[in-house]
């Protein structure tokens, strides 16, 4: 599946250039949309808000605190869904919060912050007399079992095998709309890998040690490292919101499940390749590997697996949808992030 350069074969890459038949349908045009974003104050939410406003859309953020252009989750529960053409949920406790120990309280917060907010939005959509035309839920690739050989597309069947995959299962189930509402509202699930950007995510924690020459591979370095630049993740969400969905099925025909897009770059990399590329971008050595046992001791085994293991995830449907990547490889992504 993967060529010697780490990219997919040309036949797969050409889907992005030639805009093959789209699973999302034709673009819905440039109509101004009102978009509601749960968790819009976070790292990805800020990037998405900037992009959508640049495109001329009107944004309302659901946040824990009220403010201009915001409503609270309590407002949503009490007053219902405000008028909107698109809804997105990005809310959730940071999995790699360095200030939180890995314990039962933290695990409970990881589940409730994602599942409760997703269910609240899905219920508000279902109760609305005028539901939005698109509902986008952003989850993660933790549903795919770590492997150095298996390749996962959006069509890969999976079942939960650990805590984080169980989280993804319950998270996505909480976002499912009833059949009658899904006839009017297209459901899209985006599963991103590690989100890279200078203003947050994993990069914010890694840049300082790498600048100091203290960077290195995590574990063996051979584990797959599915990733996406934050601008491309925001672009995928906007693409899903703005695209016309497939026609509704005829009466009596079962509705298909939500559309799934793997939110990863169109290239397969390992942690070692990422480490070397970041070191080159910063012009710093990467000679200090972090052993897997140290990661497990620091983060907890269930959380460390995100860094010490990984999955080879292919954005098959994302490419077929016609989405055009801004940063399709590590070199271009890291140049933008570090400004080199």
Protein Blocks (a to p, Z undefined) as FASTA:
>chain_A
ZZfkopacfklmmmmmnopadfkbpaebjadcddddehklmmklmmmmmmmmmnopacdd
ddfbdcehiacfklmmmnopaddfbdcdfbdcdfklmkbccdfklmmmmmmmmmmmmmmm
mmmmmmpmbdcfbdcddfbfklpccdfkbccdfklccddfbfklmmmmmmmmmmpccfkl
mmmmccddddddddddfkgcjllmmmmmmmnopaccehjllaccddddfklmmmmmmmmm
mpccdddddehiacddddddddddfbdcdfklmmmmmmmmnopacfbccdfklmmmmnop
klmmmmmgccdddffklmmnopacfblcfklmmmmmnoZZ
